[in-house]
Amino acid sequence: MNSEHKTPGIVLIVDDVPANLALLHDALDESGYMVLVATNGDDALHRARNSLPDVILLDALMPGIDGFEVARRLKADFATKHIPIVFMTGLTETEHVVAAFAAGGADYVTKPIRPPEVLARIAAHMQNARQMKQARTALDAFGQATLAVRVADGRLVWQTPLARRLLRDFFAQPDDVAPEELLAWIAAANVARRDGREPNSLLVAQGQRRLLASFHDQTGDDESLVVLREENDASAIGSLIAAFRLTQREAEVLYWVVQGKTSNDIGEILGNSPRTVNKHLERVFEKLGVETRTAAANLAQSRMRGA
């Protein structure tokens, strides 16, 4: 085999009929796929969670846990919910086709199995699945805390490992459920975008730690892409110094203005008088080209968000 050829991917076949398994295994193996097999629903769930195949070829009717229930459980599990499922069924009645899609199926083929048709369906779903996996892997590699939220039901469609860790740290939520505070902010951000306005960021404080959420884009009809970043005082102040050529003290004053502090509050934090704080603020206004605290805070926040 050419060393540059890439394996088409991993396919899990789930069927309780040995003849069907043999037929599909041989066809997929000859096409270069890595093939896993399961003969019942319990084994299918176990192998899917452990191996994370690219596509699952799933028999609809099996003893014990049938294919529809297997699909529902896979789609309810955050680790496996992204895997496309192609149902195999001898039942072509409308209610069974509808049941397959309602359970989370991406496609279906009818029995008796025709290997060329199965290979064509697998190839189509494999390409989409691997493109999504590559995109997520790239985000993971660059340490991006990115997540996609389905607003209608508040579910997290996917998230990078760093995003999952930050959500766990700042919110007591299940891994696949978006925090209410995040959902409310996304709704407001969507309204702002429809009105042609730049959405504000969400800032969540937990003791000395702060989480900044920025609205990136909409990835589907009802899915929003959000970028998370944990920030601290030092990194934020450093970004303001670099962005606006401020002195250390000017950047500190501006940073606390962004946090909504008054001149009296800032004076207490920095050990200066409110008059001295206002003098620093006048120089900040001049360097930023603004005239009000609100304008300075908005400009500074946008720079910190993009840092």
C-alpha positions, -999 to 999 in steps of 0.1 A, spaced: 0 0 0 12 35 -8 27 50 24 9 83 17 -25 66 16 -46 74 46 -69 48 61 -105 57 54 -114 54 91 -130 31 116 -165 16 111 -184 -3 139 -208 -29 125 -236 -39 148 -257 -69 137 -268 -102 154 -267 -122 121 -233 -137 115 -238 -138 77 -245 -101 76 -214 -93 97 -192 -114 74 -205 -98 43 -201 -63 56 -168 -69 73 -152 -83 41 -165 -54 19 -154 -27 43 -120 -44 50 -113 -47 13 -120 -10 10 -93 -2 36 -115 5 66 -106 -6 101 -137 -27 111 -151 -34 145 -180 -57 152 -207 -61 179 -235 -87 179 -258 -71 205 -267 -37 219 -247 -39 251 -215 -48 231 -222 -20 206 -224 6 234 -192 -6 250 -172 -7 218 -185 27 206 -175 44 239 -141 27 240 -131 30 203 -150 61 191 -155 49 155 -160 74 127 -193 58 116 -216 31 131 -235 7 109 -264 -4 131 -290 -31 127 -324 -17 137 -339 -50 151 -319 -71 175 -328 -92 206 -325 -73 239 -316 -37 233 -327 -29 197 -309 -5 174 -333 24 180 -325 23 218 -287 18 211 -288 50 189 -307 70 216 -282 60 242 -252 69 220 -267 103 212 -273 109 249 -237 102 257 -214 133 251 -185 111 241 -204 93 212 -232 118 203 -212 131 173 -208 97 156 -230 93 125 -252 63 126 -264 45 95 -293 21 102 -297 -12 85 -333 -25 84 -355 -48 64 -385 -26 74 -392 0 48 -425 12 63 -426 49 70 -429 46 107 -397 26 110 -378 50 88 -391 79 109 -381 60 141 -346 56 128 -341 93 122 -359 102 155 -334 80 174 -305 100 159 -298 81 127 -280 100 99 -290 76 72 -303 41 65 -299 12 41 -324 -16 36 -319 -54 37 -309 -75 19 -276 -56 22 -259 -45 -11 -223 -38 -2 -217 -11 -30 -246 9 -16 -234 6 20 -198 16 9 -212 47 -8 -232 58 22 -203 51 46 -179 71 24 -202 101 24 -207 102 62 -171 93 68 -159 124 49 -181 147 70 -172 130 102 -135 133 96 -137 169 86 -155 177 119 -129 156 138 -100 175 121 -115 208 130 -120 198 166 -85 184 168 -70 216 154 -88 236 181 -76 212 207 -40 214 195 -40 252 198 -55 250 233 -87 268 222 -116 267 246 -144 266 221 -179 252 223 -211 249 202 -244 254 219 -278 244 206 -300 272 220 -334 254 216 -327 227 242 -297 242 259 -274 213 249 -237 215 242 -233 201 207 -195 198 211 -167 213 231 -129 212 232 -113 197 263 -102 231 276 -138 245 272 -151 215 292 -126 221 320 -135 258 322 -172 251 323 -167 225 351 -146 250 370 -170 279 368 -204 262 366 -219 232 384 -234 217 352 -235 183 335 -210 180 306 -237 182 279 -259 210 293 -251 247 288 -253 269 320 -284 291 322 -262 322 324 -245 313 292 -278 306 274 -292 339 284 -261 357 272 -262 339 239 -298 349 234 -289 386 240 -259 383 217 -281 369 189 -305 399 193 -275 423 191 -262 407 159 -297 408 143 -298 445 151 -263 451 136 -246 456 170 -215 440 183 -224 416 211 -209 422 245 -188 396 262 -199 376 292 -177 380 323 -181 354 351 -162 359 383 -153 331 407 -131 344 436 -99 357 419 -106 338 387 -127 353 358 -141 336 327 -147 357 295 -171 343 269 -171 358 234 -197 351 207 -180 339 176 -206 328 151 -236 307 144 -227 272 131 -262 261 122 -299 271 123 -299 270 161 -263 265 171 -240 292 184 -202 290 185 -186 305 217 -150 311 227 -141 310 264 -110 325 279 -99 326 315 -82 358 324 -65 374 354 -56 409 363 -19 407 352 -26 394 317 -55 418 311 -34 448 322 -5 436 300 -28 435 270 -40 471 276 -4 483 279 4 467 245 -27 478 228 -28 514 238 9 522 248 -2 529 284 20 531 314 16 504 340 -5 526 363 -27 540 334 -34 504 323 -43 494 359 -67 524 361 -83 515 328 -86 479 337 -106 486 369 -128 511 350 -137 481 327 -146 462 359 -171 489 367 -151 505 396 -155 541 406 -125 564 410 -128 561 448 -128 522 445 -98 523 422 -80 546 445 -84 522 474 -73 492 452 -42 510 439 -34 530 470 -39 564 453 -63 593 459 -94 596 436 -78 628 422 -47 610 411 -69 582 396 -88 609 376 -55 624 364 -44 590 351 -78 586 335 -75 619 316 -43 606 300 -60 573 292 -88 592 274 -63 611 254 -44 580 243 -75 561 234 -91 591 217 -123 590 238 -141 614 261 -160 592 285 -155 563 309 -181 542 291 -163 547 257 -130 539 273 -143 508 289 -160 496 257 -129 501 237 -107 484 263 -130 455 267 -130 449 229 -92 448 229 -90 425 259 -116 402 242 -95 399 211 -62 395 229 
